[in-house]
Amino acid sequence: MGSPAGITPEPSSESGVDIRPLATIEEVFAAAAVLGQVWGGDHSGMPPNLLQALAHSGNYAVGLYRDDVLVGASVAFFAAPAARSMHSHITGVLPDHQSLGLGRVLKQHQREWALAREVGHITWTFDPLVARNAHFNLRVLGARATEYLVDHYGAMDDGVNRGDETDRVMVSWALAAPPVATPEADRVVAAVAVPADIGALRRESPQDAAAWRVRVREQMLAHLTDGLVIGGFDDARGYLFVRP
């Protein structure tokens, strides 16, 4: 993998977990296959040729290993302004290795990698209906929600997104700043609830899941149009809106 002059990516390890750059074409194909499994068998989200191009041109492309077995991967590329920002395009961990804190390990590695290259912000998108991702991004990492994007990627033919519209929330993570704190109760002007487990709801009642998509979209866009901003996330109340 190519890297900026004078900087050599170093492996990161924590509790038996190694994070290593994708250095060979075999590793690139293996990482693409893992991401395909995470997204329900779809292999078009991060094709090996694109992943190889991103890795070789010095972007962030790593594999997550447990006991030397590849179980996750993460890919990010430099964004405008290129000298100071990076966009995290895809990060995934195999289902039987989820809920073990590995996502946080990957994000912290990504943060350290970016800071070593004088990158100050990382952006990424997530599905606003996935409560666990909202909790992780806004409460655990303390990233700031900056946009609500309607059907951002268009139709996607994978096991996670197939048949749904791809609304996303864009977040920005200021790497050297303190995490954005969940707003105090007296600052919260409005809240938008989301289902506790949209994945289960999509399997059990697709019509109800589709209704949640429309309800959350309409409520969030209405609050943003009124000049409010997303100030954080609460597991019981959902997205918390405050005045800027």
Wavefront OBJ file of the C-alpha trace (Angstrom):
o trace
v 0.000 0.000 0.000
v 1.220 3.474 -0.801
v 1.485 5.995 2.030
v 2.496 9.637 2.441
v 6.215 10.240 2.354
v 8.007 9.547 5.603
v 5.076 7.762 7.232
v 4.908 4.003 7.570
v 1.595 2.548 8.790
v 2.233 0.561 11.948
v 0.144 -2.435 13.023
v -2.123 -1.762 15.973
v -2.929 -4.413 18.566
v -5.327 -4.511 21.510
v -6.556 -7.551 23.420
v -5.316 -9.969 20.778
v -6.664 -7.861 17.915
v -4.398 -6.663 15.109
v -5.176 -3.923 12.606
v -2.904 -3.993 9.591
v -2.755 -2.193 6.234
v -3.902 -4.219 3.236
v -0.478 -4.706 1.705
v -1.026 -7.462 -0.882
v -3.638 -8.158 -3.539
v -4.580 -11.335 -1.652
v -5.349 -9.258 1.443
v -7.365 -6.806 -0.659
v -9.532 -9.600 -2.097
v -10.000 -11.117 1.355
v -11.070 -7.744 2.824
v -13.517 -7.141 -0.027
v -15.003 -10.593 0.601
v -15.412 -9.887 4.332
v -17.192 -6.601 3.629
v -19.422 -8.422 1.154
v -20.419 -10.869 3.893
v -21.166 -8.049 6.324
v -23.505 -6.469 3.775
v -25.542 -9.606 3.202
v -23.601 -11.221 0.395
v -23.242 -8.135 -1.798
v -19.780 -7.786 -3.329
v -20.338 -4.552 -5.262
v -20.065 -2.141 -2.331
v -16.278 -2.347 -2.223
v -14.968 -4.225 -5.275
v -11.366 -5.447 -4.993
v -10.092 -3.325 -7.879
v -11.382 -0.112 -6.272
v -10.080 -1.159 -2.864
v -6.660 -1.869 -4.357
v -6.613 1.557 -6.048
v -7.522 3.327 -2.806
v -4.964 1.362 -0.797
v -2.145 1.785 -3.297
v -2.709 5.556 -3.593
v -2.145 6.069 0.133
v -5.669 6.090 1.531
v -6.811 4.309 4.688
v -7.399 0.616 3.914
v -6.938 -1.842 6.768
v -7.896 -5.320 7.861
v -9.004 -6.258 11.366
v -7.606 -9.598 12.519
v -8.412 -11.785 15.535
v -5.969 -14.629 16.081
v -4.603 -13.860 12.624
v -8.033 -14.402 10.997
v -9.477 -11.502 9.006
v -12.811 -10.547 10.611
v -13.311 -6.920 9.538
v -12.067 -4.103 7.368
v -12.270 -0.355 7.047
v -11.724 1.964 4.083
v -11.492 5.763 4.015
v -10.219 8.250 1.476
v -8.992 11.803 1.602
v -11.702 14.414 1.082
v -11.850 18.149 0.409
v -9.891 19.924 1.672
v -7.623 16.987 0.958
v -4.890 18.054 3.354
v -7.196 18.155 6.368
v -10.179 15.838 5.883
v -10.911 12.181 5.258
v -14.184 10.387 4.446
v -14.733 6.941 5.944
v -16.585 5.064 3.222
v -17.092 1.599 4.685
v -16.305 -0.226 7.918
v -17.574 -3.667 8.819
v -17.029 -6.582 11.177
v -18.314 -10.102 10.548
v -21.592 -10.817 12.390
v -20.123 -13.362 14.818
v -17.480 -10.826 15.882
v -19.840 -7.895 16.413
v -20.782 -6.414 19.815
v -17.243 -7.054 21.074
v -16.000 -3.468 20.866
v -14.112 -4.090 17.627
v -15.835 -1.223 15.832
v -14.500 1.184 18.417
v -11.009 -0.302 18.081
v -11.175 0.283 14.322
v -12.373 3.873 14.738
v -9.634 4.693 17.235
v -7.044 3.220 14.866
v -8.506 5.309 12.048
v -8.269 8.409 14.267
v -4.604 7.759 15.107
v -3.790 7.076 11.442
v -5.437 10.343 10.399
v -3.805 12.463 13.103
v -0.383 11.109 12.093
v -1.063 12.604 8.637
v -2.322 15.942 10.035
v -5.914 15.168 9.102
v -8.252 16.981 11.484
v -11.702 15.661 10.536
v -13.219 12.354 9.476
v -16.702 12.259 7.997
v -18.998 9.325 7.287
v -22.667 8.490 6.851
v -24.975 6.083 8.649
v -28.598 4.988 8.403
v -30.609 7.162 10.832
v -32.931 4.237 11.623
v -30.105 2.124 13.095
v -30.214 3.104 16.756
v -26.999 1.297 17.716
v -25.055 3.255 15.081
v -26.565 6.557 16.202
v -25.603 5.708 19.786
v -22.062 4.779 18.800
v -21.445 7.737 16.489
v -23.077 10.501 18.541
v -22.775 9.288 22.143
v -19.683 7.074 22.225
v -17.461 8.866 19.701
v -19.056 12.285 20.173
v -19.165 13.073 16.444
v -21.357 15.927 15.197
v -24.313 15.335 12.877
v -24.081 17.824 9.987
v -26.620 16.787 7.310
v -29.687 14.671 6.644
v -29.370 13.149 3.172
v -32.491 11.748 1.478
v -31.931 8.491 -0.485
v -28.251 9.406 -0.616
v -26.948 6.323 -2.452
v -30.086 5.479 -4.417
v -31.167 1.842 -4.680
v -28.663 -0.632 -3.209
v -28.878 -4.349 -3.931
v -27.463 -5.864 -0.771
v -28.894 -7.865 2.078
v -28.962 -4.863 4.413
v -30.391 -2.125 2.154
v -32.331 -3.997 -0.538
v -35.887 -2.682 -0.939
v -35.310 0.400 1.238
v -34.418 4.001 0.515
v -30.910 4.968 1.571
v -31.461 7.999 3.782
v -28.308 8.839 5.716
v -27.049 11.180 8.428
v -23.632 12.703 7.731
v -21.375 13.128 10.748
v -18.094 14.944 11.233
v -15.567 13.814 13.832
v -13.172 16.559 14.956
v -10.241 14.383 15.952
v -8.380 16.781 18.228
v -11.466 18.309 19.872
v -13.344 16.996 22.917
v -16.304 14.735 22.027
v -19.577 16.562 21.447
v -21.540 16.030 24.657
v -25.174 14.932 24.734
v -27.173 18.152 25.300
v -28.640 18.884 28.709
v -32.391 18.442 29.025
v -33.103 22.180 29.130
v -31.464 22.640 25.702
v -33.506 19.958 23.940
v -36.289 21.517 21.859
v -37.519 18.378 20.064
v -36.777 14.679 19.732
v -37.272 12.136 16.946
v -37.684 8.524 18.040
v -36.346 5.539 16.090
v -37.093 1.819 16.507
v -34.925 -0.086 18.955
v -33.983 -2.698 16.323
v -34.774 -1.728 12.734
v -33.074 -4.894 11.439
v -35.537 -7.146 13.261
v -38.438 -4.936 12.225
v -37.434 -5.150 8.555
v -37.474 -8.945 8.786
v -40.733 -9.208 10.730
v -42.771 -6.319 9.322
v -41.326 -4.587 6.227
v -44.364 -2.289 5.987
v -43.811 -0.982 9.518
v -40.101 -0.502 8.772
v -40.963 1.510 5.635
v -43.360 3.643 7.677
v -40.568 4.384 10.157
v -38.363 5.550 7.275
v -40.941 8.110 6.142
v -41.844 9.223 9.679
v -38.233 9.812 10.754
v -37.363 11.567 7.485
v -40.316 13.944 7.664
v -39.791 14.808 11.316
v -36.043 15.346 11.017
v -36.323 17.458 7.871
v -39.059 19.558 9.479
v -36.909 20.316 12.518
v -33.890 21.132 10.355
v -36.013 23.437 8.182
v -37.115 25.221 11.356
v -33.478 26.030 12.079
v -32.788 23.372 14.696
v -29.727 21.115 14.601
v -29.123 17.549 15.741
v -27.435 17.955 19.105
v -27.107 14.311 20.064
v -28.847 11.000 20.567
v -30.611 9.412 23.516
v -31.443 5.709 23.600
v -34.928 6.363 24.980
v -35.888 9.550 23.118
v -33.940 9.219 19.858
v -32.370 12.189 18.064
v -32.208 15.342 20.197
v -32.660 18.681 18.447
v -31.345 21.954 19.856
v -31.094 25.554 18.754
v -27.651 26.385 17.310
l 1 2 3 4 5 6 7 8 9 10 11 12 13 14 15 16 17 18 19 20 21 22 23 24 25 26 27 28 29 30 31 32 33 34 35 36 37 38 39 40 41 42 43 44 45 46 47 48 49 50 51 52 53 54 55 56 57 58 59 60 61 62 63 64 65 66 67 68 69 70 71 72 73 74 75 76 77 78 79 80 81 82 83 84 85 86 87 88 89 90 91 92 93 94 95 96 97 98 99 100 101 102 103 104 105 106 107 108 109 110 111 112 113 114 115 116 117 118 119 120 121 122 123 124 125 126 127 128 129 130 131 132 133 134 135 136 137 138 139 140 141 142 143 144 145 146 147 148 149 150 151 152 153 154 155 156 157 158 159 160 161 162 163 164 165 166 167 168 169 170 171 172 173 174 175 176 177 178 179 180 181 182 183 184 185 186 187 188 189 190 191 192 193 194 195 196 197 198 199 200 201 202 203 204 205 206 207 208 209 210 211 212 213 214 215 216 217 218 219 220 221 222 223 224 225 226 227 228 229 230 231 232 233 234 235 236 237 238 239 240 241 242 243 244
